[in-house]
Amino acid sequence: MQDELLELQTQLSYQEDTIGQLNEVVTRQQRDIERLTEAVAQLKKQFEEMAAEQLESQEELPPPHY
């Protein structure tokens, strides 16, 4: 009985350590996801601004046959 209790305590200790490590990984991944989401939003905004500028510059140029 004593050996079984010791084995259970050992397993519990390893599980707690594993859960802590997994929590660190999940936390780091969430920060990465948030950072990447912000980066994508900024890139989308820049792309939309560039597309609008491109459209404006095309409207100002005379047609090629002039």
Secondary structure, DSSP 8 states (H G I E B T S, - for coil): -HHHHHHHHHHHHHHHHHHHHHHHHHHHHHHHHHHHHHHHHHHHHHHHHHHHHHHHHHHHS--TT-
